[in-house]
Amino acid sequence: MERRGLPSLPEVHASIAVPEGAGFWKKMRAFIGPGLMVAVGYMDPGNWATDIEGGSRFGYTLLSVILISNLFAMLLQHLSLKLGIATGRDLAQACRDYYSRPVSFVLWVLCEIAIAATDLAEVIGSAIALNLLFGMPLPLGVVLTGFDVLLILYFQKKGFRLLESIVGGLIAIILVSFLYEMIVSQPSLSGIMGGLVPQTRIVTDSSMLYIAIGILGATVMPHNLYLHSSIIQTRAYKRDDVGRKSAITFATIDSTVSLGLAFFINASILILAAAAFHDNGRFEVADITDAYHLLDPLLGAKLASIFFAVALLASGQNSTLTGTLAGQIVMEGFLNLRLKPWLRRLITRLIAIVPALVVAIIYGERGTTELLVLSQVILSLQLSFAVVPLVLFTSNKSLMGRFANSRGLTVLSWIITSIIVVLNGYLLLNFFME
């Protein structure tokens, strides 16, 4: 593989010191951050609609799907960070280096569409949260989300650690919000434990299978694979085999623990829907706004709806931060093209704002919810085009050297890839056949 151009995110490349000869916890502290930024994509507003519908319609049954999806994610993010550490190239750069220009261009276009879809979910989620918390009209909320570009650019100039801290703080807000929801909703512990065990009826019941695939598609995010392979290189670990091996170990711990937090939050959304709606005979709640208005009266807790909306707003803003970085990484990696950050961010946000604004004005709340679902279908379409190159690259010994996937890991990776490809193909077929 020919290597060309600057390293990924050159302005922050190797900017965070990793103490040499330090103990485990000091080294671990240096690597905490990228995993949290990646975990954001596994709890973004796009996940909320599928989790709420799954919980209200089928109770705790689909918890096993969230668990399996997170296990898939843990493996794929491990491969992503390993690619970045072992080769010094992010996934987008590796695609540009390895594939022909036409193939690389097509992969870039598909990835840009996926990032626009991700941004669309963030815009809609934030606008809905502002509407629920402050009564702000949806079109105005959509427009206001365009100004967060200024905040992001300000924080980016202050250093990458600050960005990671902001993301961690917003995740803490989401976590506390759902801890409260778990306390007041008093879910069935036996139901939760039973739901974590996969059941055959998930496959045999077509309506349950459809939502299960939607949960998978909303959980495993393609842009995160590009993101993780880049931001892990912000650590100043030694660029030799010993340093890389150590970096892979610490980065994998960071990633796995962070995705464990994402699993708790994702599962909490479904558990809340199961306890508040399904257990009270409300089987058709699939809309975020409906869920907000029903929580207080059904649970008898005045703050349940407020915490729900605050968590949604924090989720949307968090996803904005990581979506911005993913957009920069993808454009620079595939095209070796560097735009000014404010221009790159503005382009991505306008692509999301325009359709969201039109739908919000013409169709209102129901239309924005349907647009949210459509954004997840678009992400499902792109996922295979990110996962397949990732597994190919990390299994390639001439590229990865001693860090290439073992035979067992390669087989497991291809099994997971095949499952993702088949299930997302099924989801897309059903979507377009309706």
Buried (B, 14 or more C-beta within 10 A) or exposed (E): EEEEBEBBBEEBBBBBEBEEEEEEEEBBBBBBBBBBBBBBBBBBBBBBBBBBBBBBBBBBBBBBBBBBBBEBBBBBBBBBBBBBBBBBBBBBBBBBBBBEEEEBBBBBEBBBBBBBBBBBBBBBBBBBBBBBBEEBBBBBBBBBBBEBBEEBBEBBEEEBEEBBBBBBEBBEBBBBBBEBBBEBBEBBEEBBEBBBEBBEEBEEBEEBBBBBBBBBBBBBBBBBBBBBBBBBBBBBBEEEEEBBBBBBEBBBBBBBBBBEBBBBBBBBBBBBBBBBBBBBEBEEBBBBBBBBEBBBEBBEBEBBBBBBBBBBBBBBBBBBBBBBBBBBBBBBBBBEEBBEBEEBBBBBBBBBBEBBBBBBEEBBBEBBBBBBBBBBBBBBBBBBBBBBBBBBBBBBEEBBEEBBBEEEBBEBBBEBBEEBBEBBBBBBEBBEEE
